[in-house]
Amino acid sequence: MADHHASNDVAAQAAALDSAAEALLSVWDAAREGAADRVSGSQLRAMLVVEEFDGLNLRGLASSLGMILSSASRLCDRLVAAGMIERFPGRTDRREISLHLTQTGLRLLEELSNERQRRLREVLEQMSPAARQGLLRGLSEFGDAMGKPDSDALTA
């Protein structure tokens, strides 16, 4: 009976988290609207991957985005034309291309980050200090749990 109760609590918590995540995503989307006239959503996702993995190759980008190679290549073509990324020959294999953000691309991502943080500050200022600390503690543990390997996979 206790296990059934615990699973109901976790289900209710998951529903509450889903609702809270929607609120966080609305902050992200509102901040992104300022960048929408310069890059599409898929282009922004590609830029974020290139920012995280500077110098990654086209195959790595395609894999990270769940795209086929030709689609990732066309996406990169558009980002190069927009002045957001640059392609350079690879260090070990000149046939392989490494991707890097340009200063324009870096500035756009910085503007986006600043706008998200501004909007988040507005919301956080409406919360009590204890609630803010609880939120940050919970999000930190959530991030840690996301990074843990599946316990079933470890025992299999």
C-alpha positions as a printed NumPy array, in Angstrom:
array([[  0.   ,   0.   ,   0.   ],
       [  2.82 ,   2.394,   0.848],
       [  4.43 ,   1.732,  -2.54 ],
       [  1.138,   2.53 ,  -4.299],
       [  0.882,   5.766,  -2.328],
       [  4.481,   6.667,  -3.163],
       [  3.902,   6.054,  -6.874],
       [  0.778,   8.272,  -6.75 ],
       [  2.856,  10.994,  -5.071],
       [  5.543,  10.703,  -7.73 ],
       [  2.889,  10.836, -10.464],
       [  1.404,  13.999,  -8.928],
       [  4.884,  15.478,  -8.596],
       [  5.645,  14.64 , -12.226],
       [  2.441,  16.433, -13.282],
       [  3.384,  19.472, -11.167],
       [  6.898,  19.458, -12.625],
       [  5.451,  19.223, -16.128],
       [  3.409,  22.345, -15.418],
       [  6.417,  24.17 , -13.939],
       [  8.578,  23.153, -16.905],
       [  5.979,  24.64 , -19.203],
       [  6.357,  27.947, -17.345],
       [ 10.143,  27.78 , -17.707],
       [  9.813,  26.999, -21.402],
       [  7.547,  30.003, -21.852],
       [ 10.37 ,  32.193, -20.477],
       [ 12.777,  30.551, -22.955],
       [ 10.341,  31.014, -25.844],
       [  9.63 ,  34.642, -24.968],
       [ 13.351,  35.411, -24.843],
       [ 13.884,  33.563, -28.132],
       [ 11.349,  35.734, -29.925],
       [ 14.001,  38.452, -30.154],
       [ 16.272,  36.085, -32.058],
       [ 13.502,  34.695, -34.271],
       [ 14.027,  37.351, -36.926],
       [ 17.67 ,  36.284, -37.267],
       [ 17.598,  32.471, -36.923],
       [ 14.991,  29.71 , -36.896],
       [ 14.435,  27.347, -33.987],
       [ 16.425,  24.558, -35.651],
       [ 19.25 ,  26.974, -36.463],
       [ 19.314,  28.128, -32.84 ],
       [ 19.485,  24.524, -31.615],
       [ 22.396,  23.909, -33.994],
       [ 24.173,  27.016, -32.716],
       [ 23.744,  25.841, -29.126],
       [ 25.277,  22.463, -30.009],
       [ 28.204,  24.15 , -31.777],
       [ 28.657,  26.408, -28.748],
       [ 28.765,  23.402, -26.423],
       [ 31.03 ,  21.326, -28.671],
       [ 33.177,  23.923, -30.419],
       [ 34.929,  22.412, -33.408],
       [ 32.589,  19.477, -33.791],
       [ 32.176,  18.056, -37.269],
       [ 29.07 ,  17.929, -39.415],
       [ 28.397,  14.287, -38.576],
       [ 28.518,  15.102, -34.846],
       [ 26.116,  17.99 , -35.327],
       [ 23.704,  15.832, -37.32 ],
       [ 23.816,  13.17 , -34.623],
       [ 23.268,  15.692, -31.817],
       [ 20.259,  17.153, -33.622],
       [ 18.83 ,  13.8  , -34.727],
       [ 19.109,  14.788, -38.392],
       [ 20.427,  13.126, -41.492],
       [ 23.768,  14.45 , -42.684],
       [ 22.404,  16.255, -45.754],
       [ 19.836,  18.16 , -43.654],
       [ 22.521,  19.205, -41.175],
       [ 24.694,  20.345, -44.075],
       [ 21.899,  22.534, -45.484],
       [ 21.256,  23.917, -41.992],
       [ 24.949,  24.815, -41.723],
       [ 24.855,  26.427, -45.166],
       [ 22.095,  28.74 , -43.932],
       [ 23.985,  29.523, -40.712],
       [ 27.169,  30.297, -42.653],
       [ 25.185,  32.575, -44.992],
       [ 23.688,  34.333, -41.938],
       [ 27.183,  34.849, -40.508],
       [ 26.504,  32.744, -37.394],
       [ 28.964,  29.868, -37.864],
       [ 32.17 ,  29.216, -39.763],
       [ 33.49 ,  26.021, -41.291],
       [ 37.187,  25.203, -41.11 ],
       [ 39.18 ,  22.205, -42.328],
       [ 39.77 ,  19.684, -39.559],
       [ 43.122,  19.613, -37.774],
       [ 43.783,  15.912, -38.367],
       [ 41.831,  15.347, -41.589],
       [ 41.567,  18.336, -43.935],
       [ 38.562,  16.726, -45.668],
       [ 36.63 ,  16.904, -42.415],
       [ 35.065,  20.236, -41.53 ],
       [ 34.977,  21.654, -38.007],
       [ 32.229,  24.061, -37.008],
       [ 32.723,  27.199, -34.909],
       [ 30.5  ,  30.1  , -33.921],
       [ 31.409,  33.499, -35.322],
       [ 31.516,  36.601, -33.145],
       [ 28.041,  37.424, -34.479],
       [ 26.791,  33.978, -33.452],
       [ 28.376,  34.259, -30.01 ],
       [ 26.797,  37.705, -29.528],
       [ 23.363,  36.39 , -30.478],
       [ 23.61 ,  33.531, -27.967],
       [ 24.855,  35.943, -25.296],
       [ 21.92 ,  38.297, -25.976],
       [ 19.546,  35.357, -25.742],
       [ 21.073,  34.196, -22.453],
       [ 20.916,  37.717, -21.   ],
       [ 17.258,  38.057, -21.977],
       [ 16.372,  34.664, -20.449],
       [ 18.162,  35.596, -17.238],
       [ 16.405,  38.972, -17.111],
       [ 13.032,  37.285, -17.45 ],
       [ 13.931,  34.639, -14.867],
       [ 15.053,  37.349, -12.411],
       [ 11.646,  39.003, -12.76 ],
       [  9.958,  35.754, -11.738],
       [ 12.453,  34.881,  -8.992],
       [ 12.045,  38.323,  -7.415],
       [  8.388,  37.452,  -6.811],
       [  9.368,  34.351,  -4.816],
       [ 10.498,  34.177,  -1.208],
       [ 14.207,  33.575,  -0.578],
       [ 13.358,  30.145,   0.91 ],
       [ 11.341,  29.173,  -2.175],
       [ 14.176,  30.28 ,  -4.469],
       [ 16.686,  28.192,  -2.507],
       [ 14.341,  25.188,  -2.57 ],
       [ 13.86 ,  25.556,  -6.304],
       [ 17.588,  25.735,  -6.961],
       [ 18.297,  22.784,  -4.669],
       [ 15.592,  20.712,  -6.37 ],
       [ 16.761,  21.625,  -9.869],
       [ 20.325,  20.743,  -8.91 ],
       [ 19.256,  17.3  ,  -7.69 ],
       [ 17.084,  16.877, -10.787],
       [ 20.112,  17.624, -12.992],
       [ 22.203,  15.135, -11.021],
       [ 19.502,  12.462, -11.372],
       [ 19.303,  13.077, -15.132],
       [ 23.028,  12.383, -15.399],
       [ 22.894,   9.093, -13.491],
       [ 22.89 ,   5.846, -15.47 ],
       [ 19.725,   3.789, -15.334],
       [ 19.972,   1.492, -12.306],
       [ 18.281,  -1.345, -14.246],
       [ 20.978,  -1.119, -16.922],
       [ 23.664,  -1.487, -14.25 ],
       [ 22.181,  -4.718, -12.874],
       [ 21.33 ,  -6.28 , -16.241]])
